[in-house]
Amino acid sequence: MAPGDWSMEAPHPSRSGLPLGLKVAMGVLAIPVFLALFLLGQSKTVEAQAWPVIRRINLRLQTDDGAAGLYRANPALARTYPTEDAFLDQVRAHRASFASLPDLPPKADRYECHAGPNGFRASVQGSDESWATFEVRQNILFEKVPGEGVLRLEFSPTKEPNARERRARRRAEASLDWQRYRDICALLASEDGTRSLWRREPGLHAAFPREDGLLSFAAATRPHLHPLPDSDRLSQVRLLRQVRDHTVRLGYPFQTGTLTAVWTEGRLTGLEFTPR
């Protein structure tokens, strides 16, 4: 073969280091790795571009005409602000706080950005300690974003918790609910405890207007309430937990039925037992 002659002849199986089928399989397995690396690189690029985008958006917010044009060019903002006037009212109220953003992103305690391959979500703190949250996306092959891609622009007095903080808060709330549930079961285990529960939880009085009603419920339910697990690790405990609006329902499936406690706005408002 002459120097520089790139032959397209397929290698003979006997000269190949690996069987053809294995080579194909290895090539297929490598695709997700390359894709993940590509998406990671894209996310880093988007994250680096996020701050200049935020500054350009903020520059438009410094005048009513610029803010109105931003609102009209991004229909997704109507989900938070039904009218242009509502949007302008919020922008005017916070305009001074974000009047002069620096050229470079602020420190981590004043700026947070989570980027993906086609957009980012970021929060920045203004001079009056308030926060602005931006969500911006760009078109990709199978997704076309509305307008210019500004999906969200909101102002708040405190920083919106990020995904990790929200997960930690949910775990803490679930752990607290489990402890309260165990306390309830401990009180229902005796008549004196049940009386104490009725007196200290006035939210229960709508479901059990009289103390006798709760005593009867506890007497009927008590034989089904076997000892609860001691573990505080909720991943090891079978719980039926539902959260909707300001109501939390937490049930533990005992062998012969499920006792469910209901809290509304933090107050114990119901107890239910569903036999199997």
Backbone hydrogen bonds, N-H to C=O, Kabsch-Sander energy under -0.5 kcal/mol:
donor,donor_aa,acceptor,acceptor_aa,energy
5,D,2,A,-2.0
6,W,4,G,-0.9
7,S,5,D,-1.0
15,R,12,H,-1.9
16,S,12,H,-1.0
16,S,13,P,-0.6
23,K,19,P,-2.0
24,V,20,L,-2.4
25,A,21,G,-2.3
26,M,22,L,-2.6
27,G,23,K,-2.2
28,V,24,V,-2.3
29,L,25,A,-2.4
30,A,26,M,-1.4
31,I,27,G,-0.7
31,I,28,V,-0.9
33,V,29,L,-0.6
34,F,30,A,-2.4
35,L,31,I,-2.7
36,A,32,P,-2.7
37,L,33,V,-2.3
38,F,34,F,-2.4
39,L,35,L,-2.8
40,L,36,A,-2.4
41,G,37,L,-2.3
42,Q,38,F,-2.4
43,S,39,L,-2.6
44,K,40,L,-2.2
45,T,41,G,-2.0
46,V,42,Q,-2.6
47,E,43,S,-2.6
48,A,44,K,-2.1
49,Q,45,T,-1.5
50,A,46,V,-1.0
51,W,47,E,-0.6
53,V,49,Q,-1.6
54,I,50,A,-2.5
55,R,51,W,-2.4
56,R,52,P,-2.0
57,I,53,V,-2.4
58,N,54,I,-2.9
59,L,55,R,-2.0
60,R,56,R,-1.4
61,L,57,I,-1.2
62,Q,59,L,-1.0
63,T,60,R,-1.0
67,A,63,T,-2.5
68,A,64,D,-2.7
69,G,65,D,-2.2
70,L,66,G,-2.0
71,Y,67,A,-2.3
72,R,68,A,-2.4
73,A,69,G,-1.8
74,N,70,L,-0.6
74,N,71,Y,-1.0
77,L,74,N,-2.0
78,A,75,P,-1.6
79,R,76,A,-1.6
80,T,77,L,-1.2
81,Y,77,L,-2.7
87,F,83,T,-1.6
88,L,84,E,-2.6
89,D,85,D,-2.3
90,Q,86,A,-1.5
91,V,87,F,-2.4
92,R,88,L,-2.8
93,A,89,D,-1.8
94,H,90,Q,-1.2
94,H,91,V,-0.5
95,R,91,V,-1.1
98,F,94,H,-1.1
98,F,95,R,-0.7
99,A,96,A,-1.2
110,R,107,K,-2.3
111,Y,107,K,-0.9
112,E,123,S,-2.3
114,H,121,R,-2.6
116,G,119,G,-3.4
119,G,116,G,-0.9
120,F,136,V,-2.5
121,R,114,H,-2.2
122,A,134,F,-2.6
123,S,112,E,-2.5
124,V,132,A,-2.3
125,Q,110,R,-2.3
126,G,130,S,-3.1
127,S,97,S,-2.3
129,E,126,G,-1.5
131,W,156,S,-3.3
132,A,124,V,-2.5
133,T,154,E,-2.9
134,F,122,A,-3.2
135,E,152,R,-2.1
136,V,120,F,-2.4
137,R,149,G,-2.4
138,Q,118,N,-3.0
140,I,143,E,-2.6
143,E,140,I,-1.0
145,V,143,E,-0.6
148,E,73,A,-1.4
149,G,146,P,-1.8
151,L,135,E,-2.3
151,L,149,G,-1.0
152,R,135,E,-1.5
154,E,133,T,-2.0
156,S,131,W,-2.4
166,R,162,N,-2.8
167,R,163,A,-2.4
168,A,164,R,-2.3
169,R,165,E,-2.5
170,R,166,R,-2.5
171,R,167,R,-2.4
172,A,168,A,-2.3
173,E,169,R,-2.6
174,A,170,R,-2.6
175,S,171,R,-2.4
176,L,172,A,-2.2
177,D,173,E,-2.4
178,W,174,A,-2.2
179,Q,175,S,-2.0
180,R,176,L,-2.4
181,Y,177,D,-2.5
182,R,178,W,-2.3
183,D,179,Q,-2.0
184,I,180,R,-2.1
185,C,181,Y,-2.3
186,A,182,R,-2.2
187,L,183,D,-1.9
188,L,184,I,-2.5
189,A,185,C,-0.8
190,S,187,L,-1.4
194,T,190,S,-2.0
195,R,191,E,-2.3
196,S,192,D,-2.2
197,L,193,G,-2.3
198,W,194,T,-2.2
199,R,195,R,-2.0
200,R,196,S,-2.3
201,E,197,L,-1.3
204,L,201,E,-2.0
205,H,202,P,-1.6
206,A,203,G,-0.7
207,A,204,L,-0.6
208,F,204,L,-2.9
213,G,210,R,-0.8
214,L,210,R,-1.1
215,L,211,E,-2.3
216,S,212,D,-2.5
217,F,213,G,-2.1
218,A,214,L,-2.7
219,A,215,L,-2.3
220,A,216,S,-2.1
221,T,217,F,-2.0
222,R,218,A,-2.8
224,H,221,T,-2.1
225,L,221,T,-0.6
225,L,222,R,-1.4
226,H,224,H,-1.5
234,L,232,D,-1.1
236,Q,233,R,-2.3
237,V,234,L,-1.6
239,L,237,V,-0.9
240,L,251,G,-3.0
241,R,239,L,-0.7
242,Q,240,L,-0.5
242,Q,249,R,-2.7
244,R,247,T,-2.6
247,T,244,R,-2.6
248,V,263,W,-2.8
249,R,242,Q,-2.8
250,L,261,A,-2.5
251,G,240,L,-2.2
252,Y,259,L,-1.6
254,F,252,Y,-1.2
254,F,257,G,-2.1
258,T,274,T,-2.5
259,L,252,Y,-1.3
260,T,258,T,-0.6
260,T,272,E,-3.3
261,A,250,L,-2.8
262,V,270,G,-2.5
263,W,248,V,-2.8
264,T,267,R,-2.9
265,E,246,H,-3.4
265,E,263,W,-0.5
267,R,264,T,-1.8
269,T,262,V,-3.1
269,T,267,R,-0.5
270,G,262,V,-1.4
272,E,260,T,-2.5
274,T,258,T,-2.6
276,R,256,T,-2.0
